[in-house]
Amino acid sequence: MADQPLTIFQVAGRAMSAQLVRLNTTASNLANAGAVAASADTAYRTIKPVFRTQFDKASGLATVNVENIVQAGEAPSKHYDPSHPLADKDGNVWESSVDETRELVDMLETSRSYQNNVEVLQTAKSLILDTLKLGR
């Protein structure tokens, strides 16, 4: 593949794949908002994908790849709740510090980016079909 240039379909497809990973990490963060654990080490921490731009010299196009998924955001917060079943010997539990508002905004942005790439694919397909119709 290194000797053949990227197509617009490959570029948009990779971008859609990256946005899908981003959407899945956001969903995971939202699902774990308010989760409680017995220690700071086992408490849920926000995760985010790390993107890397990949430039294709043959076509002059750039695309994106997910390089890694990392923990980000604030450390879990400690709360005193001795009646909680997960409380430690001091009566503390650790709650994940997921910022639900930030995650919802990220989800909206991600879905819009994904939709933009769907529109790129639809436009490219339409242009190819119109070009083929010219030959009739």
LUMMI-785050 format. One record per residue (C-alpha): residue number from 1; residue in one letter; chain; z negated, y, x. Coordinates in Angstrom, 3 decimals. Layout:
N
[NUM,"A","A",[Z,Y,X]],
...
This chain:
136
[1,"M","A",[0.000,0.000,0.000]],
[2,"A","A",[-0.568,2.312,2.970]],
[3,"D","A",[3.185,2.588,3.582]],
[4,"Q","A",[4.029,3.409,-0.050]],
[5,"P","A",[3.109,6.783,-1.522]],
[6,"L","A",[0.628,7.039,-4.361]],
[7,"T","A",[2.002,7.613,-7.830]],
[8,"I","A",[0.562,9.997,-10.377]],
[9,"F","A",[-0.533,6.925,-12.333]],
[10,"Q","A",[-2.563,5.638,-9.389]],
[11,"V","A",[-4.126,9.041,-8.772]],
[12,"A","A",[-5.151,9.489,-12.412]],
[13,"G","A",[-6.286,5.862,-12.634]],
[14,"R","A",[-8.568,6.220,-9.628]],
[15,"A","A",[-9.958,9.456,-11.018]],
[16,"M","A",[-10.650,7.723,-14.338]],
[17,"S","A",[-12.402,4.874,-12.515]],
[18,"A","A",[-14.571,7.354,-10.628]],
[19,"Q","A",[-15.479,9.155,-13.851]],
[20,"L","A",[-16.347,5.822,-15.464]],
[21,"V","A",[-18.817,5.109,-12.646]],
[22,"R","A",[-20.232,8.601,-13.115]],
[23,"L","A",[-20.578,8.022,-16.866]],
[24,"N","A",[-22.308,4.673,-16.299]],
[25,"T","A",[-24.837,6.190,-13.895]],
[26,"T","A",[-25.520,8.994,-16.367]],
[27,"A","A",[-26.039,6.457,-19.163]],
[28,"S","A",[-28.433,4.529,-16.933]],
[29,"N","A",[-30.365,7.706,-16.195]],
[30,"L","A",[-30.630,8.584,-19.879]],
[31,"A","A",[-31.681,5.046,-20.769]],
[32,"N","A",[-34.533,5.274,-18.255]],
[33,"A","A",[-35.704,8.774,-19.174]],
[34,"G","A",[-39.429,8.630,-19.753]],
[35,"A","A",[-39.752,5.118,-18.328]],
[36,"V","A",[-43.206,4.387,-16.956]],
[37,"A","A",[-44.104,2.232,-13.956]],
[38,"A","A",[-47.231,1.034,-12.201]],
[39,"S","A",[-46.419,2.748,-8.893]],
[40,"A","A",[-44.245,5.486,-7.460]],
[41,"D","A",[-42.242,2.861,-5.563]],
[42,"T","A",[-41.257,0.949,-8.715]],
[43,"A","A",[-40.648,3.994,-10.925]],
[44,"Y","A",[-37.058,4.717,-11.916]],
[45,"R","A",[-35.280,7.406,-9.946]],
[46,"T","A",[-32.149,9.243,-11.037]],
[47,"I","A",[-28.930,7.846,-9.559]],
[48,"K","A",[-25.680,9.680,-8.867]],
[49,"P","A",[-22.311,8.595,-7.484]],
[50,"V","A",[-21.013,10.084,-4.239]],
[51,"F","A",[-17.287,10.799,-4.327]],
[52,"R","A",[-14.935,10.907,-1.355]],
[53,"T","A",[-11.538,12.584,-1.481]],
[54,"Q","A",[-8.709,10.423,-0.191]],
[55,"F","A",[-5.537,12.211,0.918]],
[56,"D","A",[-2.236,10.312,0.845]],
[57,"K","A",[0.080,11.690,3.535]],
[58,"A","A",[3.124,9.844,2.158]],
[59,"S","A",[3.007,11.581,-1.232]],
[60,"G","A",[0.928,14.656,-0.449]],
[61,"L","A",[-1.416,13.724,-3.295]],
[62,"A","A",[-5.174,13.469,-3.124]],
[63,"T","A",[-7.344,11.138,-5.149]],
[64,"V","A",[-10.996,10.252,-5.336]],
[65,"N","A",[-13.012,7.149,-4.572]],
[66,"V","A",[-16.651,6.360,-5.251]],
[67,"E","A",[-18.189,6.005,-1.814]],
[68,"N","A",[-21.749,5.176,-2.809]],
[69,"I","A",[-24.381,5.468,-5.504]],
[70,"V","A",[-27.533,7.190,-4.329]],
[71,"Q","A",[-30.933,8.128,-5.697]],
[72,"A","A",[-31.184,11.820,-6.442]],
[73,"G","A",[-33.400,14.270,-8.220]],
[74,"E","A",[-37.116,14.636,-8.373]],
[75,"A","A",[-39.716,12.070,-7.461]],
[76,"P","A",[-41.482,10.302,-10.318]],
[77,"S","A",[-44.413,12.240,-11.739]],
[78,"K","A",[-47.935,10.841,-11.846]],
[79,"H","A",[-49.884,10.950,-15.109]],
[80,"Y","A",[-53.442,9.952,-15.838]],
[81,"D","A",[-53.429,7.403,-18.671]],
[82,"P","A",[-56.117,4.767,-18.124]],
[83,"S","A",[-55.356,3.091,-21.476]],
[84,"H","A",[-51.759,2.301,-20.497]],
[85,"P","A",[-51.193,-1.378,-19.595]],
[86,"L","A",[-49.346,-0.385,-16.396]],
[87,"A","A",[-52.075,1.981,-15.183]],
[88,"D","A",[-53.301,1.376,-11.643]],
[89,"K","A",[-56.964,1.072,-10.650]],
[90,"D","A",[-57.297,4.879,-10.794]],
[91,"G","A",[-55.771,5.042,-14.310]],
[92,"N","A",[-52.459,6.566,-13.184]],
[93,"V","A",[-48.907,5.701,-14.246]],
[94,"W","A",[-45.658,7.092,-12.836]],
[95,"E","A",[-42.973,8.431,-15.153]],
[96,"S","A",[-39.341,8.803,-14.173]],
[97,"S","A",[-38.316,12.428,-13.690]],
[98,"V","A",[-34.946,12.257,-15.417]],
[99,"D","A",[-33.802,15.677,-16.605]],
[100,"E","A",[-32.276,14.711,-19.955]],
[101,"T","A",[-30.599,18.086,-20.486]],
[102,"R","A",[-28.890,17.920,-17.101]],
[103,"E","A",[-27.794,14.349,-17.787]],
[104,"L","A",[-26.330,15.268,-21.184]],
[105,"V","A",[-24.409,18.165,-19.644]],
[106,"D","A",[-23.183,15.809,-16.916]],
[107,"M","A",[-22.095,13.323,-19.591]],
[108,"L","A",[-20.075,16.008,-21.407]],
[109,"E","A",[-18.451,17.144,-18.173]],
[110,"T","A",[-17.645,13.565,-17.217]],
[111,"S","A",[-16.088,12.734,-20.574]],
[112,"R","A",[-13.947,15.881,-20.393]],
[113,"S","A",[-12.766,14.988,-16.899]],
[114,"Y","A",[-11.927,11.487,-18.071]],
[115,"Q","A",[-10.011,12.877,-21.062]],
[116,"N","A",[-8.096,15.257,-18.765]],
[117,"N","A",[-6.937,12.285,-16.721]],
[118,"V","A",[-5.885,10.444,-19.878]],
[119,"E","A",[-3.784,13.481,-20.777]],
[120,"V","A",[-2.241,13.495,-17.282]],
[121,"L","A",[-1.194,9.867,-17.783]],
[122,"Q","A",[0.214,10.592,-21.241]],
[123,"T","A",[2.162,13.602,-19.972]],
[124,"A","A",[3.587,11.664,-17.005]],
[125,"K","A",[4.612,8.812,-19.299]],
[126,"S","A",[6.244,11.243,-21.730]],
[127,"L","A",[8.158,12.973,-18.934]],
[128,"I","A",[9.423,9.654,-17.574]],
[129,"L","A",[10.563,8.550,-21.031]],
[130,"D","A",[12.311,11.882,-21.646]],
[131,"T","A",[14.045,11.576,-18.277]],
[132,"L","A",[15.269,8.099,-19.168]],
[133,"K","A",[16.609,9.407,-22.481]],
[134,"L","A",[18.767,11.916,-20.579]],
[135,"G","A",[20.798,9.034,-19.162]],
[136,"R","A",[21.944,7.824,-22.586]],
